[in-house]
Amino acid sequence: MAFQERVFSGMQPTGNLHLGNYLGAMIRWIELQKSMDCIYCVVDMHAITVFQDPADLTRAIREVTAAYIACGLDPARSVIFNQSQVAEHAELAWVFNCVARLGWLNRMTQFKEKAGKDRENASVGLYAYPNLMAADILVYRATHVPVGEDQKQHLELARDIAQKFNGDFRQAIAARGHNSDGFFPLPEPLIQGPATRVMSLRDGTKKMSKSDPSDYSRINLTDDADAIAQKVRKAKTDADALPSEEAGLKGRPEAENLVGIFAALDGRTKQAVLDQFGGAQFSAFKAALVDLAVARLAPIGEEMRRLVADPSSIDAILRDGADRARAIARPNMDAVKDIVGFIR
Ligand code: TYM
């Protein structure tokens, strides 16, 4: 018996969303909501794995929600909510803390990067973060997870957790008449498109991220037209003209990044962009990229500013989304309790 198809994904409300979030994930989210049941979460419980000022966190949750809607997610079609309003995430995460193995978490490269040298001083939450992420997805028994390249390892862990749970509790699952493939689906990562790993505008070998101290390294979704244009114009390039074939981008990380950004913003492939700009100098290419980026991104920033001016409407959307999310999560969590052997 196949699992019902369902999409789940989330973003952390820590600071600004940027072009990497938009091109690596959001564009796909918007596409998927046209044809599938989608649940899009503002993962505030993940955010506090690193200390957040409470007032900033509240503001950031509303701002990310506004970004979701301004980018084109439709709260009537998709379920949009913040994680901490649906307690089942934390409830299932505890069960997964007991399923996942220390050795699995020890391999997570993102923890190593984020904890840095002072690992002893990292929060336990930062370490167990991938288990909560698995719970986010599996509490809805979601089958598809659209994300950027950097989340691939976490999704492999989610699949391992689903598989081990299905195996450890095989008899209890069968006894309760659940899906013969196991209680949880193995969620499939959707890492697609020409910009699954958007790089810094200052250094084509570093990922674009909100933690980079240079604001010129990224385009924020809140940037206005002037800021977007400035950042594109200042973006690092090399001295050569653009190649005509995609293979010619090898070893030219800045060129490859800008071509990928153009392609993703315009809904085409890198090769299609090079068919147009092969042989052109960066000055001409950047001028076209400024026009495209401003046309696509500036309206999002404006709409976000309009939405955050009315926080009570945003809060109402989150509450409604949380009610709809809980209606799916609660029966699944009850089933997990029965499978594990808890009394309820
Ligand atoms: P987060 O908040 O870091 O990023 C949100 C989404 O944006 C993608 N992304 C990028 N894609 C391309 N290039 C970049 N430079 C770039 N930077 C970020 C990320 O891959 C992600 O898809 N752990 C997750 C949040 C999460 C989650 C989940 C995701 C929590 N639970 C369950 C999916 C399913 C994170 O920190 O994403």
Residues whose N, C-alpha, C, O or C-beta is under 5 A from the ligand:
A	BS01	TYM	F8 S9 G10 M11 Q12 G20 N21 G24 A25 V43 H46 M133 D136 I137 P146 V147 G148 E149 D150 Q151 A195 T196 R197 V198 K207 M208
